[in-house]
């Protein structure tokens, strides 16, 4: 089957700061005592055996291996405890992505755009460790002509373990318009989430950037290394669970920074249920919660745009998925709680 090289999305403030980078794009390793004093490429060959030494050397030479944001040279002598970040780069063959016949839940389609209900567990765009089986591979199979649109028409991204609504442009003109709507904060994006504790309804204004201590994560930062992020949080219901509480919350995004909801909720002391990364304040009771999803309880439930050509306002809704629904019922929440009427929740 023919492989398709995919164009990069043109640079813009939204593309440089939104959901196009996630933890699958990085490899982080810590140098053990046994490799202290060894040359950098030798250390990485031992710690990341899935990649050849030649390939690792190329990434070092091209500046994709860092410590604390500082690029390293091949002859760097590793120290015990060094936290090294590697940003894998796709080979020419990997960049020519293979179309794959994968199921897609398409809830809207016309000649210019698609709206897809992405399941939890599906990666949106190929990256290190996930060169196949992604939404992009599925789009190339079903819509071969979409290979001519940057990123196969993908306008924004959801984390692998986040479910919900995602829009895809079929034409460059539609993609340009949808990106502009994201930049100007015209796109309506509402999420449902379960978070630990009793969440206070509020608006979070807190800038986000790549965590300088752990490049796999995002963090609240100030200065040039961060970008403004705004999340409106509303508590829909709170229930007791063991010695703590769990809240069902609605989050409305003004901006779309990487891991924004997850970072903002953790900063409030209310990390998302099931989050494997932003969980430092999760209670001890977390281990007793039977939640079937391997990641965070987060669902993109409402998506609204102005149609690129007709200029009609369109709003789509995806009901809460079964795993999150079952969790809410076990906690004692009602069907009304789990299926809110969005017109009643407008800010």
Secondary structure per residue as TSV (DSSP state, phi and psi in degrees):
chain	resnum	aa	ss	phi	psi
A	1	X	-	360.0	142.6
A	2	X	-	-68.3	137.2
A	3	X	E	-91.7	152.1
A	4	X	E	-121.0	119.7
A	5	X	E	-70.7	136.4
A	6	X	-	-108.3	130.1
A	7	X	-	-70.6	147.7
A	8	X	-	-77.7	150.2
A	9	X	-	-73.9	133.7
A	10	X	-	-55.1	145.5
A	11	X	-	-61.5	140.6
A	12	X	-	-161.0	161.9
A	13	X	H	-56.1	-38.8
A	14	X	H	-68.8	-42.9
A	15	X	H	-69.3	-31.6
A	16	X	H	-78.4	-9.4
A	17	X	H	-133.9	3.6
A	18	X	S	-100.0	-141.5
A	19	X	T	-89.3	26.9
A	20	X	T	-87.8	-5.1
A	21	X	-	-127.0	130.2
A	22	X	-	-141.9	-174.7
A	23	X	G	-63.9	-20.5
A	24	X	G	-71.3	-11.4
A	25	X	G	-87.2	-4.4
A	26	X	-	-129.1	152.8
A	27	X	E	-123.2	125.0
A	28	X	E	-116.0	131.2
A	29	X	E	-132.7	154.9
A	30	X	E	-117.9	130.0
A	31	X	-	-74.2	122.2
A	32	X	-	-79.6	165.7
A	33	X	G	-56.8	-35.2
A	34	X	G	-65.9	-19.8
A	35	X	G	-108.6	4.9
A	36	X	T	-60.3	134.6
A	37	X	T	90.4	-9.1
A	38	X	S	-81.8	155.9
A	39	X	B	-66.6	147.7
A	40	X	H	-54.3	-48.4
A	41	X	H	-64.4	-34.3
A	42	X	H	-67.5	-40.2
A	43	X	H	-61.5	-47.8
A	44	X	H	-65.9	-35.8
A	45	X	H	-62.2	-32.3
A	46	X	H	-77.1	-39.5
A	47	X	H	-86.5	-23.0
A	48	X	-	-127.2	67.6
A	49	X	T	-68.0	-13.5
A	50	X	T	-72.7	-11.2
A	51	X	S	-117.5	141.1
A	52	X	-	-67.7	157.0
A	53	X	H	-64.9	-36.9
A	54	X	H	-61.7	-40.9
A	55	X	H	-67.5	-41.6
A	56	X	H	-62.2	-39.7
A	57	X	H	-62.5	-39.4
A	58	X	H	-63.3	-42.7
A	59	X	H	-64.8	-37.1
A	60	X	H	-63.3	-49.0
A	61	X	H	-62.1	-32.0
A	62	X	T	-88.0	2.4
A	63	X	T	87.0	21.7
A	64	X	-	-102.4	16.5
A	65	X	E	-126.7	122.3
A	66	X	E	-137.9	162.0
A	67	X	E	-128.4	119.6
A	68	X	T	57.3	30.8
A	69	X	T	87.9	-7.4
A	70	X	E	-93.6	127.9
A	71	X	E	-71.0	151.7
A	72	X	-	-115.9	156.8
A	73	X	-	-99.9	157.3
A	74	X	T	-56.5	-38.8
A	75	X	T	-82.4	6.3
A	76	X	-	-58.0	132.5
A	77	X	B	-92.0	112.4
A	78	X	-	-67.3	148.1
A	79	X	-	-115.3	146.6
A	80	X	T	-57.9	131.9
A	81	X	T	91.3	-8.4
A	82	X	-	-55.1	131.0
A	83	X	E	-101.5	103.4
A	84	X	E	-102.3	132.5
A	85	X	E	-109.3	129.6
A	86	X	E	-116.0	130.0
A	87	X	-	-107.1	95.6
A	88	X	-	-61.3	142.5
A	89	X	-	-115.2	133.9
A	90	X	-	-68.5	142.4
A	91	X	-	-72.0	169.3
A	92	X	H	-57.9	-38.4
A	93	X	H	-67.7	-40.7
A	94	X	H	-68.6	-32.7
A	95	X	H	-69.5	-22.7
A	96	X	E	-88.4	85.5
A	97	X	E	-70.7	144.7
A	98	X	E	-91.8	127.6
A	99	X	-	-61.8	140.4
A	100	X	-	-135.1	139.0
A	101	X	-	-81.5	89.2
A	102	X	-	-118.8	147.7
A	103	X	-	-67.2	139.7
A	104	X	-	-129.3	133.9
A	105	X	-	-97.0	92.9
A	106	X	E	-93.4	119.5
A	107	X	E	-101.3	-12.4
A	108	X	E	-155.4	142.3
A	109	X	E	-155.1	136.5
A	110	X	-	-142.1	-165.9
A	111	X	S	-71.8	-10.7
A	112	X	S	-116.6	-25.6
A	113	X	E	-153.4	163.9
A	114	X	E	-126.9	149.9
A	115	X	E	-123.2	124.2
A	116	X	E	-116.4	139.9
A	117	X	E	-94.3	101.1
A	118	X	E	-82.8	130.7
A	119	X	-	-78.6	155.1
A	120	X	T	-61.3	140.1
A	121	X	T	101.3	-12.4
A	122	X	-	-97.1	126.8
A	123	X	-	-79.6	140.3
A	124	X	S	-79.9	-50.2
A	125	X	S	-126.1	137.9
A	126	X	-	-55.1	141.4
A	127	X	B	-157.2	-177.2
A	128	X	T	-52.3	124.1
A	129	X	T	85.0	-7.2
A	130	X	B	-140.0	60.7
A	131	X	S	-80.9	-10.1
A	132	X	S	-140.8	171.8
A	133	X	S	75.4	17.2
A	134	X	S	-101.1	170.7
A	135	X	H	-58.9	-40.7
A	136	X	H	-60.2	-42.8
A	137	X	H	-59.8	-40.7
A	138	X	H	-66.5	-39.3
A	139	X	H	-64.1	-40.8
A	140	X	H	-63.5	-32.6
A	141	X	H	-72.3	-47.0
A	142	X	H	-79.1	-30.6
A	143	X	-	-131.5	77.8
A	144	X	G	-54.6	-34.2
A	145	X	G	-69.5	-15.5
A	146	X	G	-70.7	-12.5
A	147	X	G	-61.1	-22.8
A	148	X	G	-81.1	-4.3
A	149	X	S	-101.2	135.8
A	150	X	G	-50.1	134.9
A	151	X	G	55.7	31.8
A	152	X	G	52.3	35.5
A	153	X	G	84.4	-4.1
A	154	X	B	-68.2	124.7
A	155	X	-	-99.0	-37.0
A	156	X	S	-144.8	177.3
A	157	X	-	-138.9	146.4
A	158	X	-	-108.9	145.9
A	159	X	-	-59.0	156.2
A	160	X	T	-50.0	-47.9
A	161	X	T	-94.2	8.7
A	162	X	-	-94.2	132.5
A	163	X	E	-98.9	166.7
A	164	X	E	127.3	-162.2
A	165	X	E	-83.9	136.8
A	166	X	E	-142.5	133.9
A	167	X	E	-102.6	145.2
A	168	X	E	-132.4	130.6
A	169	X	E	-90.2	138.6
A	170	X	S	-90.5	-17.6
A	171	X	S	-130.1	157.6
A	172	X	H	-63.0	-37.3
A	173	X	H	-63.1	-43.8
A	174	X	H	-65.7	-40.9
A	175	X	H	-63.1	-43.9
A	176	X	H	-59.0	-42.6
A	177	X	H	-67.3	-42.5
A	178	X	H	-67.8	-37.6
A	179	X	H	-63.4	-40.4
A	180	X	H	-61.0	-40.5
A	181	X	H	-64.0	-38.1
A	182	X	H	-64.0	-44.1
A	183	X	H	-60.1	-39.5
A	184	X	T	-90.5	8.3
A	185	X	T	61.1	36.9
A	186	X	-	-92.4	-17.8
A	187	X	S	-76.7	131.7
A	188	X	E	-89.2	121.7
A	189	X	E	-134.5	113.1
A	190	X	E	-120.4	141.5
A	191	X	E	-125.3	148.6
A	192	X	E	-105.2	141.0
A	193	X	E	-150.6	152.9
A	194	X	E	-104.7	131.4
A	195	X	E	-130.9	151.4
A	196	X	E	-74.2	140.2
A	197	X	S	88.6	-179.2
A	198	X	-	-94.7	105.2
A	199	X	-	-79.5	133.1
A	200	X	-	-88.1	130.8
A	201	X	-	-64.4	129.9
A	202	X	E	-171.3	171.0
A	203	X	E	-110.1	126.1
A	204	X	E	-98.5	118.3
A	205	X	E	-110.4	100.2
A	206	X	-	-152.0	118.7
A	207	X	-	-68.2	149.1
A	208	X	E	-128.0	142.4
A	209	X	E	-152.7	175.5
A	210	X	E	-66.2	129.0
A	211	X	-	-63.7	118.1
A	212	X	T	-66.9	-18.4
A	213	X	T	-92.6	-17.7
A	214	X	-	-151.9	98.0
A	215	X	T	-69.4	-6.0
A	216	X	T	-78.7	-14.2
A	217	X	S	-119.1	161.9
A	218	X	E	-102.5	161.7
A	219	X	E	-154.3	162.9
A	220	X	E	-73.6	122.7
A	221	X	-	-137.2	167.6
A	222	X	-	-125.4	166.4
A	223	X	S	86.2	-164.8
A	224	X	T	-69.2	-18.8
A	225	X	T	-80.6	-0.2
A	226	X	-	-126.9	166.5
A	227	X	B	-132.4	145.4
A	228	X	-	-58.3	142.6
A	229	X	-	-142.3	133.6
A	230	X	E	-131.5	124.9
A	231	X	E	-128.9	126.3
A	232	X	E	-92.7	123.1
A	233	X	E	-115.4	130.0
A	234	X	E	-129.6	128.2
A	235	X	E	-79.4	122.2
A	236	X	E	-96.4	-28.8
A	237	X	E	-172.1	143.5
A	238	X	E	-130.4	135.1
A	239	X	E	-129.3	151.9
A	240	X	E	-70.9	143.3
A	241	X	E	-145.9	107.3
A	242	X	T	60.2	-126.0
A	243	X	T	-94.1	6.4
A	244	X	E	-131.4	-162.1
A	245	X	E	-136.5	160.0
A	246	X	E	-130.7	135.0
A	247	X	E	-113.8	141.9
A	248	X	E	-93.3	123.0
A	249	X	E	-125.7	152.8
A	250	X	E	-107.1	129.8
A	251	X	E	-117.7	126.5
A	252	X	E	-110.4	125.1
A	253	X	E	-88.8	134.6
A	254	X	S	-95.8	-36.7
A	255	X	S	-116.2	170.7
A	256	X	-	-130.9	56.2
A	257	X	-	-73.6	156.4
A	258	X	T	-58.3	127.3
A	259	X	T	59.8	26.6
A	260	X	H	-56.3	-52.9
A	261	X	H	-62.6	-41.4
A	262	X	H	-63.8	-42.0
A	263	X	H	-69.7	-45.2
A	264	X	H	-64.5	-42.4
A	265	X	H	-66.8	-39.1
A	266	X	H	-62.8	-37.7
A	267	X	H	-64.7	-24.6
A	268	X	T	-81.8	-5.9
A	269	X	T	86.6	16.0
A	270	X	-	-128.2	66.9
A	271	X	-	-61.5	154.2
A	272	X	B	-69.3	142.4
A	273	X	T	-59.1	131.8
A	274	X	T	83.3	-4.2
A	275	X	-	-67.4	120.7
A	276	X	S	-81.8	-9.3
A	277	X	S	-112.9	-52.9
A	278	X	S	-98.1	80.2
A	279	X	-	-140.7	16.7
A	280	X	T	-65.1	-19.2
A	281	X	T	-110.2	14.6
A	282	X	-	-66.4	139.2
A	283	X	-	-74.2	166.2
A	284	X	G	-62.7	-26.5
A	285	X	G	-67.1	-11.6
A	286	X	G	-56.6	-35.6
A	287	X	G	-66.6	-19.3
A	288	X	G	-90.8	-6.3
A	289	X	-	-86.7	121.0
A	290	X	-	-88.4	92.3
A	291	X	-	-117.9	120.1
A	292	X	-	-72.8	-21.2
A	293	X	S	-74.1	137.9
A	294	X	S	-74.6	-9.4
A	295	X	S	-127.7	-156.7
A	296	X	-	-68.3	146.1
A	297	X	-	-83.6	80.0
A	298	X	E	-140.3	131.3
A	299	X	E	-139.5	124.1
A	300	X	E	-79.4	99.8
A	301	X	E	-98.3	-23.5
A	302	X	E	-133.9	134.8
A	303	X	E	-137.5	126.9
A	304	X	E	-134.7	136.0
A	305	X	E	-140.9	172.0
A	306	X	E	-100.4	123.1
A	307	X	-	-55.6	134.0
A	308	X	T	-55.3	-33.3
A	309	X	T	-109.4	-43.5
A	310	X	T	-79.1	-20.1
A	311	X	-	64.9	15.9
A	312	X	-	-75.1	139.0
A	313	X	E	-76.8	124.0
A	314	X	E	-125.8	136.6
A	315	X	E	-128.3	128.2
A	316	X	E	-114.1	150.9
A	317	X	E	-131.9	140.0
A	318	X	-	-123.3	114.7
A	319	X	-	-57.5	158.9
A	320	X	-	-55.9	134.5
A	321	X	-	-70.0	164.2
A	322	X	H	-60.1	-40.1
A	323	X	H	-64.6	-41.1
A	324	X	H	-73.5	-35.6
A	325	X	H	-59.8	-47.4
A	326	X	H	-62.5	-37.8
A	327	X	H	-63.5	-44.9
A	328	X	H	-61.5	-41.5
A	329	X	H	-63.6	-43.1
A	330	X	H	-62.0	-30.5
A	331	X	H	-80.2	-10.5
A	332	X	T	101.0	12.4
A	333	X	-	-82.3	157.3
A	334	X	-	-96.9	166.3
A	335	X	H	-59.7	-35.7
A	336	X	H	-64.1	-39.5
A	337	X	H	-62.0	-41.9
A	338	X	H	-83.5	-12.7
A	339	X	S	-129.0	69.3
A	340	X	-	-65.4	152.9
A	341	X	-	-88.7	112.1
A	342	X	G	-68.3	-30.1
A	343	X	G	-61.5	-29.2
A	344	X	G	-79.7	-10.5
A	345	X	G	-107.5	5.6
A	346	X	-	-60.7	138.6
A	347	X	-	-77.6	360.0
